[in-house]
Amino acid sequence: MGVAETLVSKATVTDRPCFLSIAEAAKLIASQELSPVELTRSVLERIDETDARVHAYATRLDERALDSARNAEAAIGRGENAGPLHGIPIALKDLYYTAGIPTGAGSDVLSGFVPSHDATVTQLLRQAGAILVGKTVTHEFAYGQNVPPTRNPWDLERTPGGSSAGSGAAVAAHSCLAAMGTDTGGSIRMPASVDGVVGLNPTYGRVSRFGVVPLSWSLDHCGPITKTVEDAALIMNVIAGPDPRDPASASVAVDDATRSLREGVRGLRLGVPSNYFFDRIHRSVGSAVERALNVLEDMGAVRVAVEIPHVELSVPIGIGILMPEASAVHQSWIRQQPSRYDDGTRRMLEAGELVLATDYLRAQRARSVIKDEFKRTFQNHRLDALITPTEPTAATRIDQMSVDFGADELEPFFSVFVRQTIPFNVSGLP
């Protein structure tokens, strides 16, 4: 039985505040019905209870977290509440720099590396009063073909997704109230999908990547994994915004992400692609999406059939950009200490060095076509959003290397879990 199935009822949730959402906990903390120390202790107890089986955490920070919780409690007692994240226990994917705390990126290459400064996101979360309880497991450099020890809390024999494996599993297991992930081809959305939580891959440039170990600079995004949509909005209100230290950061005004949460969906025009996204998916996934669309229509949303030209090229375009960029990031390290990489990661990085500059430039030019087609689709149909399956299948077995969609050939695991998500990294859309 998965550990996420040990959910307590709402009647007893105050005895186990780790099961609260951020919004719920923030209200109780603001009214001083719940203290940050109580909440943090509950989360640490939940880690004790679950992590020997889930393996979500690469580094635990129990004493630091309790010290931060005591400081938050004292500040709130003085009337100095910094906002809804003040006193909230969170986790960071082990790619985010944390001053004085190891950042390993899931690799022996960075063994012993302790940053001297925080990532911008880390700094913003600290300033908002969030309490860091630990760093979560990632595939090696968010790219590795290695299988980390992390398991899906709902079924320990199934994948928790990747590469933000630990972040998704920790939120699903209630061993933190939220976690940060990164997403280059789907690494926030895949774990959120298979772990049954919320994952937001923000618009490219909306959240700073400064101080986050990079994979592919033109595809990388940072974003939250949370229990609810409201919680994701609360975190975005803290981390979104321009940062001169990230050259891709967008210098645009940031709206209150919670502003429209209670306005409903009546009148929203929701595009449903007739091509690509529903072509090869398991029946259960298609049925679930259709049920969700029916609910949205019953609430007043308008379904709009659309076709997005050339979107089927997103995977080769995305991989044609990702591989050489990742190899460029790792060019020095892989020459200095090749044996410290996992074999699969090293082979991918070596293969990326064989991509011709002309092919990389063609991929970037083709990418602009994909961006234009998405933009034109939204404009021509006056869309507010697109509705697509996040993944074509539910969580696969941890040892499963391919998926049967009823075609003549089995589809490799990597292809399965990026083909629905990477179009939005290529286009830069959320």
N, C-alpha and C positions, 0 to 999 in steps of 0.2 A: 504493500500500500504506500502511496506517495505521501510525503510529509505535509504537503499542502492540504491534504484531506482532513487534517486534524484541526480544522477551523472551529473556533468557539462561536457560540451564538451571540447575537447582539446583546442579549440579556446579561452576559458575563464579560463583555468585551472590556469593561472598565477594569476587570481583574487582570486582563492581558492586553494592555494598551498597545502592544506591538501590532495588533490586528487593526488598529485605527488607520484611516487615511490621514494625509497631511492636514486637509481641511478640518476634519473632525478633531484631530489632536490639537491643532492651532487654537480652535475655539476653547477647548478645555484648558489649555495653557494660559490663554489670555484672561480667562475668568479665574485662574489659579485653582481650578478643580483638579488639575493634573500638573505635576511638576516635571520639568525636563529631566530631572534625575530619575524619577519613577519611570518615565517613558524610556530613557536610555537603558536603565537596568532591565526593563522588560525585553527590549531588543537584544541585549547581550545574552540574556537567558535563552531567548529564542535561537540565537546563533549556537549556544551550547547544545540546545535540544536538537537542532537540525543539521548542523554543518558537517558532522562526521559522516553523514550520508549524502548530503547535497553538494558539499565541497564548493560553495560559492565564493569563499574568501581566500585570497592569496596572502593577505596581511590583516591581522586584527589589531585594533587600537583601543583596547578596553579601558586602560587607565587614562589615556588622553581623552577619550570620549567622556568618561565620568568627570574628569576635571572641567572639560568644556561645559558639561551639563550643569555642574555646580555654579560655574560662572554665569551661565544663562539664567539659572534660577535666581541668583542674586540680583542680576540686572533687571529681570522682570519684576522682582519684588520691589525694586526701587522705581518702578514705573517706566523703565527703559526698554520697552518691547520693540524690537527691530522689525517686526512684521511676522507674517504667517510661517516663515521657516525658522523662527527663533526657537531653539530648543528641540528641533526635529532631527532625529538620527537618520543619516543618509550614508551611502557608500559611493565610491568612485571606482570606475574601471581602472585597472592598473596600467593605464597609459597616461593618466593625468598626473602632472608634476605636483608633488606635495612636499613643501619645504621641510627638511629634516626627517622625512619618512621615505623609505625605499620605494622606488618606482621601477618595477622589473619588466613590464610589458610581456610577461609570460615567457621570457627567454633567458637562457644562461648568458647571453651576450651582455645584458645589463645587470648581471649579478653584482650586488654591492653598490649599485648606483643610488645615491641619495641626493636629490635635487636641492639646490640652495634657495630656490624660490618656488612659489606656487604657480600653477597654471592660472590664467585669467579666470576661468570658471571656478576653480578651487577658491581663489581669492574672493570672488563675488559671493559664493555660497557661505564662506566663513563670515564675511561682513554682514550677511543677512541673518547670522546666528545659527546656521545649520551645524550639526554635530557630526563629525566624521567618525564612523565606527569601524571602517576598514576599507581596504582596497580589494576589488573583486577580480576573479580569474578571467583571463582573456586567452584566446588562441595566440600563439606566438606572433607578436607585433601586429595582431589583428589580421594576420595573413596566413598563419601556419596551417598546414594540413594535418598537424598533430591533433589528437583527440584529448582535450583537457579532462581532468577528473570530475568536472562539474556534471551533475545530473538534474534531470527535470523533476521538480518537487512533486508533480502530479503522478509521475510514474518513473521510478528510478532506473528503469530499463530503457528510457527514451531520451532523445537529445533535448538539451535545454536551449538549443540554438547557439549561434555564434555570430561574430566573435565576442560579443558582449555577453558571454555565457553566464558568468558569475552575477552580473548585474540583473539580468532577467530572472535567474533562479532565486537570488536573494529577495527580490521584491515579491515573487510568487510565494516564497516560503515565509514571508513576513519577518525576515531577519534584518530588515531595514524598512523604513517607510518609503524610500525612493532611492534610485541609484542613477548615476550618469553612465551613458554608454557612448560609443562612437559608431559611425555608419559610413562606409565607403561603397558598399554594394548591397547593404541590407542588414547590417550588424546590430542595429537597434530594433528594427521592425521584426526580423526573424525571431529573436528570443522572445519579444513581446507576444508574437503570434502563438508560438508553440507553448509558452508558459502561461498564457491566459491573462496577460496584464496589458498595460498601455505603453506604447513606445512612440515617441515623436522624433522623426528625422526633420529638423527645421530647414527652412529655406537656406540654400547655400549663402554663407556670409552673415547670417543672422546671429550666430553664436560664435564667439572667438575660439580658435583652435590654438592660440598661443600657449605654450607650455604643455601641449599634448603630443606624445610621440606620434609622428606622422606616418601615414602609409602612402597616400596618393593625394598630393596637395590640391589638385583640382577636383577631387571627388569627396574628400573627407568632410564629414559633418560631426558636430557634437550635439547630443540631445539627451533628454531624460527618459527613464523608464519608471513608471509609477503605477499605483493601484487604480487610479481614476483619471479621467480627462481633466477634471478640475485641478487635481494635483499637478499634472503636467503644465497646466496654465500658470499655476502659482510659481513653479520653478522657472518657467520661461520669463516671467516678470522680473526675475532676479538676474538671469544669465544672458538674456538677449540684449544686444546693443553694439554699437561700434567700438572697435579696439584698434588703435593705431599700430599695435604690435603684431596684428594679423593682417598681412597685406590684402587678403581676400575679404576682410570684414566690410560689411555694407554700411555706409554712412547715411542711414535713413532713420527716421523717427520710429520709435517702438511704441506700439499701442498696448493698452492694458489687455493682456491675453484672456482675462476672466470676464471682460466686459459683456460679451454676447452669450455667455454660457446658458443663461436662463431665458433667452429670447425664442427658443424653439426653432423648428426647421421649416415652418410654413412659408411657401413661396420660394424656397431655395431650389435652384436648378442643379440637379445632380447628373453629371455625365456618366453613362455606362458604356464603356467601349465595346463595340461589336467585333473588334479584331484583337487578336493576340492574347489579351489577359485572361480570357475564358476558354482558350483553345484546348489546353491540356491541363486540366485540373481534376482532382478526384471528385466524384459525384457529391460526396458529403460536404465538400468545401463549396461547390456551386450552390447546393441547396441552402447552406447557411447564409451565403451572401444574398440569395434571393429572398430568404425570410427577413433579413435585415432591411433590404430594399422595400419590402412590403410594409414593414413597420414605419419606415420613413415616409412612404407615400401616404399611409393612413394618417400620419401626423401633418400632412399638408405639403411635403416636398414634391417636386416635379421630376420625374425620371425622363432623361433625355438620351436617346441612343446617339452615339457618336462613333466616328472612326478616326483613329490617329495614324496618319500615313507614316510608314517607315519605322514605327516603334519596334518592330521585330528585329531591327538592327542594333538595338540598345545593348545587348549582351556583347557582341563582338566589338562594338565601339567602346563600351566601358572597359572591357578587358584589354583592348588595345591601348587604352590610356593608363589604366591601373598598373599593368605589369612594368612598363618602362619607368614610370614615375616611382614605383616602389623600389625598383633596382637602383635608381639614382639616389634615393634616400639612403639605401644600405650599401652603396658602392665602397665606401671606406671600411666599414665594419666587416663586410664579408671578405675583404682581402686581408684584414688584420687578424680575424679570428673565425675562419670559416667553420671549424669543427664545433664551435659552440652553438651553431644553429641546428635546429631539428632538420633532418635530412629533407623532408618534404618542403620546408620553407626555403632551404638553400637551393633546391632544384628550381623552385619557382623564381627566385631572385636571379639565378644564373640564366634561366630562360628569358627573363625580361631584358637582359643585356643583349639578347640577340635580335630584339625588335628594332627594325630600321628607323632612323629618324624620319624618313619620308612616310613610313607607315603610321608613326605616331602623329605626325602633322595631318595626315589624311583623316585619322580618327578624330582629331580635334575639329577639323572642318566638317566632317559628317555630324559631329555632335551639335554644331550650330544649326544644322538642318532639323535635328530632333527637337531642339529647343524651340525653333520657330514653329514646328508643327504643333507642339503642345500649346504654345501661345495662341496660334491661329484657331485651334480647337476651342479654347476657352472664349476667345473673342467672338467667333462666328456663332457659337451656341449660347453665348451669354451665361456661361457656367459659373457656379460658385464652388464646385468641387467635382472631383472624379471619384467614382466608387469602383474599386477593384479588389480581388482577393489579395491579401498580404502574401500568402504562400499557396502553392497549388495542392498541398497535402498537409495533413496534421503531423504532429511530432512523429518522426521515424525512430526505429530502434537505434540504440546507441552504436551498434556495430553494423548498421545498414549502410551500404556504400552506393546503392542505387534504388530507384523507385520505378515501379511498373505502372504506367498510365494506359495500358492496354494496347500500346503500339508494338511494332515489331521488335524494338530494342528497348532495353532498360535505360533509363536516363540517369547519368551520374549524379551523386548527391550534391556536388557543388553547383552544377547547372540548375538543378531543381530549385535550390533555395536562393538563387540570385535573379532568376529571369523575371520574376514579378516585381522585384524591388529596385533593381539597378536602373531601370528607365528614369527613376526620379533622382538618382545621383547624377546621371548623365544630363538631365534637364535642369537640375538644381532646384526642382520643386520640392515642397514639403510633403 
